[in-house]
Amino acid sequence: MVDEIGVLIVDDSALMRNLIGKMVESTPGLKVAEKAMNGLFALRKIPRANPDIIVLDLEMPEMNGIEFLKERKKQGIEIPVIILSAVARQGAEMTMEALALGACDFIQKPSDVSSEDIYTVRNVLTGMLLGYGSKYRRLAGKKQVTVDYTKYEFKRPEITPPPPDNFVSHIKSTLGIASPAGTVKPPTPVRKPGKTEIIAIGISTGGPDALRFLFSRLDPDLAVPIVVVQHMPPGFTNEFAKSLDRICPLEVKEAEEGDLIKPGRILIAQGNKHLEVERKALAVTVHLSDGPLVSGHRPSADVLFASVAKVYSNQALGVIMTGMGRDGAEQLGTIYQEGGRTLGQDEASAVVYGMPRVAFELGHVMEQVPLDQMARRICSIAKGQG
């Protein structure tokens, strides 16, 4: 019997502590290690509770989330932190500050305790806790908790069922998702790879931390545009792009309708908007749409990859990285088939080996790459160095 992943819940709201606690306790592989009403109490409880992951509110009395993260860094505490973020603009700014201070990821607080909102938050949060908690246990040398993340294809249900007794089995059965039986034969490219003219990245859970690491290590002279789908709620992507721009040698901005796809620029898809590239008479530009969810998401990496394959054919590099579910896995194969190049993040470095695993087992990944080598590999391919 493996140990469960222990979660420390830090929030000044008793309602929120109880709500998150119920989500944790009803998920196989998770348990509540402790609860705390502010950062100060959390610091006192960490030695005794020995949690594997922390869920942290930002706005709290005595010691807020930002102050806690500063103290965590000062004390050398490496337990991963997931932020519970408010919806407002100020909440987005504080969330990006928290990520810069070492928080791994964030989830938007439920705006209402209505069933649909709670169900969606629960799905994403528990997947994050399993992913980050498992990785921390592995790095800390603790007993492992094995989770198949391809089960977690999170969608907002039209009618929300009551909380299930077995959440993991429920997700799999409700969504009809089974793990691929094994790696299949790759598609046959219709042409040989050409000069790389665009880099498209699809990423989800674990993405904020991974993109900060990746973008800070890109070559300043990289002259190929990059477009990114990072699953993130609306209202956060603009601040997220700004935070990446501060650490990246290239320009990073939130994509807007009609933006030019040009060398040295990285465009981040807006929350709740699909991002596609379109070839006009004089340039390639961004098109944003409110189309239906694809692979359970908007923005969807599948939508981005499909448009990139259509416009750039064998001159595209598709990259699929850490994330739950299978978004991007199918259409990464279209880039491969058109003669483009494809990379997937490897299992050891991915917080959640879901999206890249499905893509690899479908035969759509030419090469698996660890996160610490991803920037170098992307740049070498883009520069025609292999």
Buried (B, 14 or more C-beta within 10 A) or exposed (E): EEEBBBBBBBBBBEEBBEBBBBBBEBBEBBBBBBBBBBBBBBBEBBEEBBBBBBBBBBBBEEBBBBBBBBBBEEEEBEBBBBBBBBBEEEBBBBBBBBBBBBBBBBBBBBEEEEBBBBBBBBBBBBBBBBBBBBBBBEEEEBEEBEBBBBBBBBBEBEEBEEBEEEBBEBBBEEBEBEBBEEEEEBBEBEEEBBEBBBBBBBBBBBBBBBBBBBBEBBBEEBEBBBBBBBBBBBBBBBBBBBBBBEBBBBEBBBBEEEBEBBEBBBBBBBBBBBBBBBEEEEEBBBBBEEEEBBBBBBBBBBBBBBBBBBBBBBBBBBBBBBBBBBBBBBBBBBBBBBBBBBBBBBEEBBBBBBBBBBBBBBBBBBEBBEBEEBBBBBBEBBBEEE
